[in-house]
C-alpha cells in the first residue's frame, strides 16, 4: 500500500472513531429521554403504533447506502433496549429455542425482551391471559400451506387482543449428521414445513420416512441425537444443535412467508397504516353471508382476508375470519363494524394493529 493510501485509510478510520463517539453520545441522550417518558407516562410503555410510526419515518428519511430494512432493524434494536431500561418485557413464543416463531419475536421486539419458549400455542395464549408474560407471538398463516388452525381457534376463544403482526420469509434447510441422503432413514419437521417442502421431498427423498413433530427446533434436536435422521428447519436451529446443513433453501415456493400475530392484553392505537382482524358468524337465513360483506363495500373498506372455520358449536356451522384495512377507530371502519354488528349473529373484533414492517 502506498503512503498516500495509508494516510487516507488512517484519516477514514479516525473519522469513523469520531462518528462512533458521536453515535454513542446520541444513544445515551435518547436512552435518557426514553427513561423520562417512562416516568411521565402511565400504562403500557410499549406502544406498537408508536414504534410503527417511527420505523416508517426512518425508512422514508433513509437516503442510503444502507437499505430501508437495515436501518429499520437498527432502530428497532435501539427502541428495544431503550424500552428495556424502564419496562423489561417477557414475550412467549413457540419453543424450543430455534423456531421460526422465536425468530419472528426477535424481529418484532428486538433483543431486549426475555423470550420464553413454550411447548404449544395453547400455552402461549394462557401465559398472556394469566399475565405471566406481556405478549405472545403465534403463527397464523403461511403463504404456501394456509392457516394455522389452532391459532385461529384460540383467537376466537381467548381473552387477548391482537396488537401486532410480523411477516417472516421462511427458508427451509435439510440438516443432518449423515453424510448423504442415502444414509438418512427418517426426516423430522413440523407438518407445515413438510408441506412447504413437499415437491422437493417428492423428488429427492422418496422412500424416506417423514415424521411430524411439534416444531422445527424439536426436529433439529431429535436429528442431532440420531445419525440416521435429518430435520427440516431454519439456520438458527442448525446453529443451536450444531447440525450440518446438507441442502439449503429446499422450500417449494421461493417467496415462502409466514405471518405471525402478536397478542397481548391491550389494544394498539391508530398508526396511520393499520389492519383490523375480526371473527363473525351469519344468521341462518338466505343471503346472510353476503350481508356480512356488504358493510365493508358500502363504507369503502378493503378486505384482505376471508376464511371460514367450523364454529365447534354445531354441525355444519361456521365462523368467518376477516382482515380489513384500517383501524377500528377510523370512521369508515367504525361505521362498517357497527353495521356488521346489526347483521351478524356474532362479532368479535380481535384487534387493530400496525401493518407489519419490512
N, C-alpha and C positions, 0 to 999 in steps of 0.2 A: 504494500500500500504506500502511495506517495505521501510526502509530508503534507501536501495541501489537503488530500483526502483525510488524512489522520487528524488534521486541525479541524476540518469541517465536522467529522464524527464526534470529536471532543466537544465542540460547541453544541451540536444537536443533543448529546447526552446531558450536557449542562442545562439546556433549555427544558428537556424532559424532567430533570430533577426539580427545576423551578416550578414547572406546571404541576408536578405531583404534590409539591408542598402547598401550592395554591388550592388544589383539589381537596387536600386533607383539611385545610382551614375551612373551606366552604362546607365540607361534610360535617365538621364539628358544629358550625353555625346552624346548619339545617337540623341536626340532631337536637340542639338546644331549643330550637323553635318548635320541633315536634314534641319535646317534653313539655313545653309551655302549653301547647294545645291540649295535652293530656290533663294538665292542671285546671284549665279553664272549662273544658268540655265535660258534659255529663253523658252517661250512656255509653254504648259501644264505641271504642275509638276506631276500630276497623270499619271503614265505610267503603263498600265495593264501588259505589257510584263515584266517589271522590277519586279513588285510585284509577278507575277507568278514564275519568276526565283528564287526569294528569298524564297518563300514558298516551292518550290520543294527542294531547297538546305537544308532548315531546316528539312524537312521530311527525306531526305537522311542521314543527320548527327544525327538524333534523335536516342538515344540509350535507351530511356525509363527512368523510368517506365510510363511516360505519353505517350498516343497514338500519332501517327502522326497527326491525326485530332485535338487533343487537343493543341499540340504545334503550329500547323498552325493557329488555331483560336487565340491563344495568340499573336502570331507575327502579325497576321492581325490587331489586335487592336493596337498594338504598332505602326505599319506603319500608320494606320488610324489617330491616334492622333498626330503623328509627322507631317504628311502632313497637318493636320488641323491648325497647327501653322502658316503656310505660305500661304496656299490656302484652305480656308474653302469651302467645296463643297456643292452644293444643288443637291439632287437626287430625281426625281419624281418616284412615284410608284402608282399602282392601289390601291385606297382607298376604304373605310375609313381606319383608323388605325386598325391593327389586321389582315390584309390579309396575305396570303402566299407570295404575291409579296413584301410586306413590309419586311417580314422575309428574303426573298431572297436578298433584297437590303442590309439589315443589315449584312447578311452573307458575301456578296461580298465586301462591302465598310467599314465594321466596324462601330463603334459607333460615330465617329466624324462628318460625314456629317449631314446636316439638311435634313431630309426626308420629302418630300412634297406629301401628299396623294391627288390624283386626281380621278375624278369620272369615267373616261373612258380611254381606251387605246389610243383613238384619242388625248385626251388632253395631254397625256404623250409625244407623238410624237411632237405635236405642241409646247409644252413647251421647248423641246430640240431644235427644229428648230429655235424658236424665241430667244434663248439664255436666257430664264427665269430660266433654270436650266442647270447645266453642263452635267448631264447624266439622263437617264431614264431606268427603269427596267420593262420589259414586259414579260408575259408568252408566250411561243411559241409552246410548245407541252407537252403532258402528256403521260406517258408510257401506260396508260390504254385507255384514251379517244382520243388520237391522237392530231392533230394540232389545235392550236388556230387560227382560220381563220382570225379574224380581225387583229391580229398581222402580219400575213403573207401579207395580202393585203396592210397594211401600210408600211411595209418594202419595198415593190415594189414602192410605190408612194412617200414616204417621202425622204427628203434630209438629211439623217443621215447616220452614219456608225456604224456597229456592232463592238464593241471593247471589248466585254467580254461575258462570259456565266456563269450561275450558275445552278447547279443541286441541287434540294431540295427534300428530302424524305418527302412525304406528308402523314401525319397521320390525319385521319378524326375522329371527335367525334360528338356524338349526345348530344346537350346541351339544357337544358330547365329548367324552374321554376316548371314544372309539376313534380309530384312525381312518375309517371309511364307512360308507353306507352299508357295505356288505357285512360289517361286524355289528350292526345295530339290530336288535331284536324287538324293541318297543320304543315308541315316541310318546312322551308325556306333554300335555299342554292343556290350557283352558279350552273348553268346547268352542268358544268364539274364535280363538286363534286357529284351531284346527280347521274351522270353516273358512277363515280368511286365507288359508294356505291350501285349500282343497285341490286346486289344479296342480300345484307344484308337487304335492304329495302323490297324486294320481300318476304323475309322470316319472317321479324319481324314487318313490318309496312304496311301490306296490308290494303287498305281502308283509309289510312291517306293521305290527300291532299298534293301534293308536289308542291311548288311554287318557280320557278327560280327567282333569283334576281341578281343584278349587281356584288355582291361579297359575299364571306363568312362572312366577317366582317359586312356587311349590314344585312345579315341574322341573325347574332347574335344580332345586335341592335334591329331588329324587334322582335325577340323572347324574348328579355329582357323586352319588353313592353307588352307582351301578354302571360298570364299564360297558355293558351291552345295551344301555339305554341312551336316548337323546331327549332333548327338550326343545320346544319351540318357545322362544321368549325374546325379550329385548336385551340390548347390550349391557344394561345395568345389572340384570340378573346374571349374565355371563361373568361379569367382573366380580360380583359378590360371591359367587360359588366357584370361581376360578375354573370355568368351563371353556375350553377352546371352541370357537365358532367354526363349524365345518362349512356352512353355507350361509351367506348373508342375504338379507332382503328377499326372502322367499315368499312374501305376501303376493297374492294374485293381482291385486289392484295397486298400481304404483302410487295412487292417491289415498290409500287406505288410512282412514282417520276415525278416531273415536271421540265422541263428545261426552264430557263429564259434567255433572252438576254439583255445585257447592250448596250444601244445606246447612241452615243454622236456625236460630230462634228469633231472628228479626228480619224485617224486610230491607231491601235496598231501595234507596231513593232514586228519583229520576237522574240519569246521567247525560241525557241528550241522544243516546243511541241504545235503546233498550229492547228487551224481549219479555213477553209475559207468557207463562205456561199455566194451563188450567186443565181440569178434567170435568166432563159433564155427561149427562145421560138424557135421552129423549123420552118423552111420554109415549106410551104405546098407542099411537094413532097414525093414520096415513099422513105422509109428508112431514113427520115430526123431525127427522134428521135434517131435511132441507131447512126447516125452520130454525134449527140451531145455527146454521151457517149464515142465514140472512142478515142478522145484526152487523156482522163484520163487513159484509158487502155494502150495506146501507151506509155505514159510517166511514167507508174507505179504508178499513183496517186490513192490512195484508196478512194472510195466514201462511205460515211457513211449514206447518206440520199438522197432519190429521191422522190419528191412528186409533183403531178400535182394540179393546181388550175385553175379555169376559168379565162381567161385573162381580162374579162369585156370589151373587145374591139370588140367582135363579137361572134355570136352564134357558140358554139362548138369549140371555140378556147381556147387553154390552154397555161399556162406558167409552167415551171418546177423549183421547188426549190431544190437546190443541196447543200449538205455539203460534203466537201472533206478534207482529212488530209493534213496538211501543210499550210504554209503561202504563200500569193500571191507573195512574193519576192523570195521564194525558186525556184531554176532553173527549176525543173521538173514541179512545179505548174505554173510558169510563162509561160513555153512552152505550157502546156496544155490549159491555158486560151487564149493564142494567137491563137492557132489552133481552139479553140471553137469560137472565135470572127469571124473567116473566114467562119464558117459553119452555125452559128446560125443566125436567123432573128433578135434577140435581146439578149443582155447580160448586166446584171448589177451585179457587184461584190458588195455584201452587206457589206463585211468586212472580214478581217483576225484577229484572236484574240486567246489568250491562251486557251487551253482546260481547262475546269472547274477543280478547285482543289477539294479535297475530300469534 
